[in-house]
């Protein structure tokens, strides 16, 4: 395999690794100049926003995935045993998706009630 072809196929990976190394180098060089508290606050703000968003999103997604996986394996065993049609599998999947969406929305609401400072970072969602 030619190296340029590999780089083109894995461009996102290559750019991510390069960005991490550049971040370390820029961080170590910037530390030598002893930046003020104000500069540190401006530089750290995007990272703080990202961490808040990840904290708000990752736990509900993991739990929803676990619920969906458990439900799907149980439905699969039942449908294989009774040779159910594709429609019943589809309806079970949509029911599971509805349950996960319900759970995810409720967790977001609870998070916003517990942490009112994070409400500005919640993306609005129009209910269907």
N, C-alpha and C positions, 0 to 999 in steps of 0.2 A: 504494500500500500504506500502510495506517495505521501510524503509529509504534508504537502499543501492540501491534499484531499482530506486528510485526517483533521487538519486545523479547520477547514471549512465545515466539515460535518460536526465538529465539536466546538464551534465558535463560542457558544455561551459558556461552556466550561473554561475555555482558555481565557476569555475576558474576565470571568469571575476570579480565577486564580491570580491573574495579573493585577486586578483591582485590589485584592486582599494584600498582595505584596506592596503595591504602591501605597496603600493606606498605612501599613506598618512603617514604611520608610518615611512618608510625610509626617506621621505622628511622632516618630523619634526625632526628626529634624525640627519640627515645630516646638518640641519640648525644650530644645536647646535655647530658644529665644525667650523662654519664660513668659508666656502670654498672660494677659490680665484676666481677672475673673469674668469680665464682660465678654471678652473674646471666647473664652472657654464655654460660656453659656450659649453664645450664638452657634458655636461649632457643635455642641452636644445636643441642641434642641431637636434636629431631625432624628437623631438616634433615639431620644426619649419618646418622640411621637411614634416611631416605628415599634419600639418595645411595648408601648401601651396598646397599640393596635394588635400586635401579635398576642399579647396576654388576653385581650378581649376576644380574639377569634379562635385561638388554637384549642383551648379546652372544649368548647362546644363542638368543634369539628371532630375532635378525637372521640368524644362520647357518642356523637351522632354516627360516626363510622362504626363504632363498636355495636351500637344498637342495630344498625342496618345489617352488619355482618352476621350478628346472631340471628336476626329475623330471617335473613336470606337463607342461612344454612338450615334453619328449622323448616322454612317453606319448601326448600329444595327436597329435603327428606320426605315431607308429606306429599309433595306433588309427584315425586318419582314413584312412591309406593302406590298412589291412586291413579297414576297416569293422567294427571289433570291437563287441561288445555293451556295454551299460551296465554289466553285471556285472563285466566285466574292467576297465573304467575304475574302478569302485568298489573292486575288490580292489587295484588299483595305488595308489589313493589311500590306502587303509587301510594298505598296506605302507609308503608314504611317511610317513604319520603315525606309524606305529610306529618307523620309523627316526629321525624327528625327536624323538620322545619319548625314545627310547633315548639319543640324543646329548645332549639337554637334561639328562637325569638324570645322565649321566656327568660333564658339565661342572659341575653343581651339586656333585657329590661331590668332584671335584678342587678346586673353589673352597673347599669347606669344609676339605679337608685342608691346602690351602696357607694359609688364613686361619682358624685355629681360633676367633678372636674373633667371626667372623661367623656361627658355627653357631647362636647363639641367635636370629638373625633369619631363619633358613630355616624356611619353613612345612612342616610334616610332610605327607607324602603317602602314602596307603595304596595299595599296589600292588594291582591288580585280579587 
